[in-house]
Amino acid sequence: MSFLSKTLLVSTLFVSSIYANSIDDKVLQFEKNRFSNNKRVEIKNLSINLKKSLPVKQWYGFIIDVEAKIADKQIKAKDIIFSNGEVVAPDLFDINTGNSLKELMTPTLTNKYYDEKRLIAGNHNAKDKIVIFSDPLCPFCLDYVPDIIRYVKKNKKNVALYYYHFPLLQIHQAANALSKAMLVASKKGVKDVTLKVYEADFEQYFEADETDEKKILNAFNKVIKTNITLDEIQNKDILKEIATDITMGEDVLVQGTPTIFVNGEQDKTKNRYKQVGK
């Protein structure tokens, strides 16, 4: 490569870097101005969690981490926006398919999600890794999660399956106590507790919106054949671990269940797990 070519290449990269940083700064300033228009919101910090180049020339998608104070409450949230440095859009759609480009804005899992404590089937050292966030009372999860567990068990040397509790408390309040009981049972060494819970029929014992933890726990103990106490599921360490699972899901934009990641990438088809481990 000639000296002139090298100089032009370096110059091009330098200009591209300045342009990219300029977009980043503009996007953050836009978000700051937008949130500042609401007098109830006091912004503490804004930062770019993820920036992705889109299949649209010079357009980028941004996931913005927002730390703010609203009505004396500290909150952390994420916002997704798109920009080409000139305009900002809350969403973009493929004109041919009609699909939202927000589907592309999914963070890739880091190694911290492959926590051996959350392994429920397979080989922790396997190359292929599946991570699932689920609610034990989610109707679709009840069919889906057992299928994945059985699949991994058949390919247990080549796949690792990690489970994160993500109870949808707005619609399944009983999932909170059930998730805590699952966690306690797992720590006590109950084998295949996740599979047993998902294959159980808890509808005959309580409704999904049940809030009486003793009633839920009695049903759990009867079905799973355990003797877990209320004190155990209300232990601060158990509460903290469930909260950590939920936060880890929210950090990678999990909004519903089941949400599955295959080798770090979210699988919206929910079928890619069938292609790994063979």
ZAGUBA-5281 format. One record per residue (C-alpha): residue number from 1; residue in one letter; x, y, z. Coordinates in steps of 0.05 Angstrom, whole numbers. Layout:
BEGIN
n NUM res A px X py Y pz Z .
...
END
This chain:
BEGIN
n 1 res M px 0 py 0 pz 0 .
n 2 res S px 28 py 68 pz -20 .
n 3 res F px 40 py 125 pz 29 .
n 4 res L px -18 py 163 pz -2 .
n 5 res S px -66 py 104 pz 4 .
n 6 res K px -47 py 94 pz 77 .
n 7 res T px -57 py 168 pz 91 .
n 8 res L px -126 py 167 pz 58 .
n 9 res L px -145 py 104 pz 97 .
n 10 res V px -124 py 134 pz 163 .
n 11 res S px -160 py 199 pz 146 .
n 12 res T px -224 py 161 pz 128 .
n 13 res L px -222 py 122 pz 193 .
n 14 res F px -210 py 185 pz 233 .
n 15 res V px -269 py 221 pz 200 .
n 16 res S px -313 py 160 pz 210 .
n 17 res S px -294 py 158 pz 284 .
n 18 res I px -310 py 232 pz 293 .
n 19 res Y px -376 py 222 pz 257 .
n 20 res A px -395 py 163 pz 300 .
n 21 res N px -377 py 200 pz 364 .
n 22 res S px -416 py 260 pz 340 .
n 23 res I px -478 py 217 pz 331 .
n 24 res D px -468 py 188 pz 401 .
n 25 res D px -463 py 257 pz 432 .
n 26 res K px -524 py 282 pz 393 .
n 27 res V px -566 py 223 pz 414 .
n 28 res L px -548 py 231 pz 488 .
n 29 res Q px -562 py 305 pz 485 .
n 30 res F px -629 py 293 pz 451 .
n 31 res E px -649 py 243 pz 505 .
n 32 res K px -627 py 291 pz 560 .
n 33 res N px -668 py 348 pz 529 .
n 34 res R px -728 py 303 pz 519 .
n 35 res F px -730 py 277 pz 590 .
n 36 res S px -717 py 347 pz 617 .
n 37 res N px -782 py 371 pz 587 .
n 38 res N px -817 py 331 pz 641 .
n 39 res K px -810 py 371 pz 705 .
n 40 res R px -824 py 309 pz 747 .
n 41 res V px -762 py 275 pz 720 .
n 42 res E px -692 py 290 pz 746 .
n 43 res I px -640 py 256 pz 703 .
n 44 res K px -581 py 228 pz 743 .
n 45 res N px -544 py 195 pz 686 .
n 46 res L px -551 py 176 pz 613 .
n 47 res S px -505 py 128 pz 577 .
n 48 res I px -503 py 86 pz 515 .
n 49 res N px -511 py 13 pz 533 .
n 50 res L px -510 py -13 pz 461 .
n 51 res K px -500 py 17 pz 393 .
n 52 res K px -514 py -24 pz 330 .
n 53 res S px -504 py -9 pz 257 .
n 54 res L px -570 py -21 pz 220 .
n 55 res P px -582 py -50 pz 151 .
n 56 res V px -600 py 21 pz 130 .
n 57 res K px -544 py 66 pz 106 .
n 58 res Q px -515 py 110 pz 162 .
n 59 res W px -570 py 92 pz 212 .
n 60 res Y px -556 py 66 pz 281 .
n 61 res G px -597 py 36 pz 336 .
n 62 res F px -583 py 56 pz 408 .
n 63 res I px -602 py 26 pz 475 .
n 64 res I px -596 py 82 pz 526 .
n 65 res D px -588 py 68 pz 601 .
n 66 res V px -629 py 119 pz 640 .
n 67 res E px -619 py 133 pz 714 .
n 68 res A px -669 py 183 pz 740 .
n 69 res K px -708 py 207 pz 799 .
n 70 res I px -784 py 210 pz 792 .
n 71 res A px -827 py 232 pz 850 .
n 72 res D px -772 py 216 pz 901 .
n 73 res K px -762 py 147 pz 871 .
n 74 res Q px -696 py 126 pz 840 .
n 75 res I px -708 py 88 pz 775 .
n 76 res K px -666 py 53 pz 723 .
n 77 res A px -694 py 43 pz 654 .
n 78 res K px -674 py 31 pz 582 .
n 79 res D px -696 py 69 pz 520 .
n 80 res I px -688 py 47 pz 447 .
n 81 res I px -681 py 100 pz 394 .
n 82 res F px -654 py 105 pz 323 .
n 83 res S px -614 py 161 pz 290 .
n 84 res N px -572 py 178 pz 229 .
n 85 res G px -543 py 240 pz 263 .
n 86 res E px -595 py 286 pz 233 .
n 87 res V px -661 py 259 pz 259 .
n 88 res V px -683 py 212 pz 315 .
n 89 res A px -739 py 160 pz 310 .
n 90 res P px -770 py 117 pz 365 .
n 91 res D px -777 py 60 pz 316 .
n 92 res L px -761 py 40 pz 244 .
n 93 res F px -797 py -12 pz 202 .
n 94 res D px -773 py -53 pz 143 .
n 95 res I px -815 py -29 pz 85 .
n 96 res N px -817 py -98 pz 54 .
n 97 res T px -832 py -141 pz 114 .
n 98 res G px -863 py -91 pz 162 .
n 99 res N px -818 py -117 pz 217 .
n 100 res S px -794 py -68 pz 270 .
n 101 res L px -719 py -58 pz 271 .
n 102 res K px -724 py -59 pz 347 .
n 103 res E px -720 py -134 pz 339 .
n 104 res L px -647 py -124 pz 321 .
n 105 res M px -633 py -85 pz 385 .
n 106 res T px -620 py -144 pz 431 .
n 107 res P px -556 py -145 pz 472 .
n 108 res T px -511 py -206 pz 467 .
n 109 res L px -504 py -244 pz 532 .
n 110 res T px -438 py -239 pz 569 .
n 111 res N px -405 py -297 pz 605 .
n 112 res K px -437 py -277 pz 671 .
n 113 res Y px -502 py -307 pz 646 .
n 114 res Y px -469 py -376 pz 644 .
n 115 res D px -470 py -383 pz 719 .
n 116 res E px -463 py -455 pz 739 .
n 117 res K px -510 py -443 pz 798 .
n 118 res R px -565 py -432 pz 746 .
n 119 res L px -549 py -494 pz 705 .
n 120 res I px -610 py -540 pz 705 .
n 121 res A px -590 py -590 pz 651 .
n 122 res G px -530 py -609 pz 608 .
n 123 res N px -456 py -596 pz 613 .
n 124 res H px -431 py -529 pz 640 .
n 125 res N px -368 py -536 pz 598 .
n 126 res A px -406 py -549 pz 533 .
n 127 res K px -394 py -502 pz 474 .
n 128 res D px -468 py -493 pz 460 .
n 129 res K px -505 py -455 pz 514 .
n 130 res I px -578 py -439 pz 523 .
n 131 res V px -605 py -388 pz 572 .
n 132 res I px -679 py -382 pz 586 .
n 133 res F px -719 py -332 pz 627 .
n 134 res S px -785 py -360 pz 648 .
n 135 res D px -847 py -354 pz 692 .
n 136 res P px -871 py -421 pz 721 .
n 137 res L px -944 py -400 pz 711 .
n 138 res C px -937 py -373 pz 640 .
n 139 res P px -983 py -418 pz 597 .
n 140 res F px -935 py -421 pz 537 .
n 141 res C px -876 py -434 pz 583 .
n 142 res L px -911 py -495 pz 613 .
n 143 res D px -907 py -530 pz 546 .
n 144 res Y px -842 py -499 pz 521 .
n 145 res V px -794 py -506 pz 579 .
n 146 res P px -802 py -581 pz 590 .
n 147 res D px -788 py -592 pz 516 .
n 148 res I px -722 py -554 pz 521 .
n 149 res I px -702 py -591 pz 584 .
n 150 res R px -715 py -659 pz 552 .
n 151 res Y px -677 py -638 pz 490 .
n 152 res V px -616 py -617 pz 531 .
n 153 res K px -619 py -681 pz 572 .
n 154 res K px -615 py -721 pz 507 .
n 155 res N px -554 py -681 pz 487 .
n 156 res K px -527 py -669 pz 556 .
n 157 res K px -454 py -674 pz 538 .
n 158 res N px -458 py -620 pz 485 .
n 159 res V px -507 py -568 pz 512 .
n 160 res A px -514 py -527 pz 575 .
n 161 res L px -582 py -500 pz 597 .
n 162 res Y px -587 py -443 pz 647 .
n 163 res Y px -652 py -421 pz 679 .
n 164 res Y px -668 py -352 pz 705 .
n 165 res H px -730 py -336 pz 745 .
n 166 res F px -772 py -282 pz 713 .
n 167 res P px -841 py -282 pz 746 .
n 168 res L px -890 py -236 pz 712 .
n 169 res L px -920 py -208 pz 775 .
n 170 res Q px -969 py -162 pz 741 .
n 171 res I px -1008 py -222 pz 715 .
n 172 res H px -983 py -282 pz 755 .
n 173 res Q px -973 py -259 pz 827 .
n 174 res A px -969 py -331 pz 851 .
n 175 res A px -907 py -340 pz 808 .
n 176 res N px -867 py -302 pz 860 .
n 177 res A px -876 py -352 pz 916 .
n 178 res L px -871 py -410 pz 867 .
n 179 res S px -805 py -384 pz 840 .
n 180 res K px -777 py -375 pz 910 .
n 181 res A px -798 py -446 pz 928 .
n 182 res M px -764 py -472 pz 865 .
n 183 res L px -700 py -437 pz 885 .
n 184 res V px -701 py -463 pz 956 .
n 185 res A px -715 py -534 pz 932 .
n 186 res S px -658 py -530 pz 882 .
n 187 res K px -610 py -507 pz 937 .
n 188 res K px -633 py -566 pz 979 .
n 189 res G px -613 py -613 pz 923 .
n 190 res V px -682 py -632 pz 896 .
n 191 res K px -668 py -663 pz 828 .
n 192 res D px -702 py -637 pz 766 .
n 193 res V px -743 py -587 pz 806 .
n 194 res T px -754 py -541 pz 746 .
n 195 res L px -780 py -598 pz 703 .
n 196 res K px -824 py -623 pz 759 .
n 197 res V px -855 py -554 pz 771 .
n 198 res Y px -869 py -543 pz 697 .
n 199 res E px -901 py -611 pz 690 .
n 200 res A px -944 py -602 pz 753 .
n 201 res D px -1016 py -578 pz 749 .
n 202 res F px -1020 py -523 pz 801 .
n 203 res E px -1086 py -496 pz 775 .
n 204 res Q px -1123 py -546 pz 819 .
n 205 res Y px -1091 py -515 pz 881 .
n 206 res F px -1089 py -440 pz 868 .
n 207 res E px -1103 py -386 pz 817 .
n 208 res A px -1047 py -349 pz 782 .
n 209 res D px -1065 py -285 pz 819 .
n 210 res E px -1062 py -319 pz 888 .
n 211 res T px -1023 py -278 pz 939 .
n 212 res D px -1028 py -326 pz 999 .
n 213 res E px -957 py -353 pz 1001 .
n 214 res K px -974 py -407 pz 1051 .
n 215 res K px -1028 py -435 pz 1005 .
n 216 res I px -980 py -435 pz 946 .
n 217 res L px -924 py -466 pz 987 .
n 218 res N px -969 py -521 pz 1014 .
n 219 res A px -987 py -539 pz 942 .
n 220 res F px -913 py -538 pz 922 .
n 221 res N px -894 py -583 pz 981 .
n 222 res K px -950 py -632 pz 965 .
n 223 res V px -934 py -637 pz 891 .
n 224 res I px -858 py -635 pz 894 .
n 225 res K px -856 py -675 pz 959 .
n 226 res T px -815 py -625 pz 998 .
n 227 res N px -824 py -593 pz 1067 .
n 228 res I px -801 py -522 pz 1053 .
n 229 res T px -824 py -469 pz 1103 .
n 230 res L px -848 py -398 pz 1095 .
n 231 res D px -787 py -373 pz 1131 .
n 232 res E px -743 py -407 pz 1079 .
n 233 res I px -777 py -375 pz 1018 .
n 234 res Q px -779 py -308 pz 1053 .
n 235 res N px -705 py -309 pz 1069 .
n 236 res K px -670 py -245 pz 1047 .
n 237 res D px -618 py -284 pz 1006 .
n 238 res I px -673 py -319 pz 967 .
n 239 res L px -709 py -253 pz 954 .
n 240 res K px -643 py -222 pz 931 .
n 241 res E px -629 py -279 pz 883 .
n 242 res I px -697 py -275 pz 851 .
n 243 res A px -689 py -200 pz 844 .
n 244 res T px -621 py -210 pz 813 .
n 245 res D px -650 py -258 pz 761 .
n 246 res I px -703 py -207 pz 743 .
n 247 res T px -652 py -151 pz 737 .
n 248 res M px -607 py -193 pz 693 .
n 249 res G px -666 py -205 pz 648 .
n 250 res E px -684 py -132 pz 645 .
n 251 res D px -611 py -115 pz 629 .
n 252 res V px -618 py -155 pz 564 .
n 253 res L px -688 py -128 pz 549 .
n 254 res V px -728 py -189 pz 571 .
n 255 res Q px -800 py -165 pz 573 .
n 256 res G px -840 py -229 pz 570 .
n 257 res T px -833 py -304 pz 578 .
n 258 res P px -806 py -349 pz 555 .
n 259 res T px -746 py -311 pz 528 .
n 260 res I px -690 py -355 pz 503 .
n 261 res F px -619 py -341 pz 483 .
n 262 res V px -578 py -390 pz 442 .
n 263 res N px -503 py -380 pz 445 .
n 264 res G px -513 py -309 pz 469 .
n 265 res E px -564 py -286 pz 418 .
n 266 res Q px -638 py -279 pz 431 .
n 267 res D px -678 py -328 pz 390 .
n 268 res K px -745 py -298 pz 374 .
n 269 res T px -765 py -360 pz 334 .
n 270 res K px -755 py -401 pz 398 .
n 271 res N px -734 py -461 pz 355 .
n 272 res R px -659 py -453 pz 346 .
n 273 res Y px -644 py -495 pz 407 .
n 274 res K px -661 py -556 pz 364 .
n 275 res Q px -601 py -542 pz 321 .
n 276 res V px -547 py -543 pz 376 .
n 277 res G px -512 py -598 pz 412 .
n 278 res K px -517 py -651 pz 357 .
END
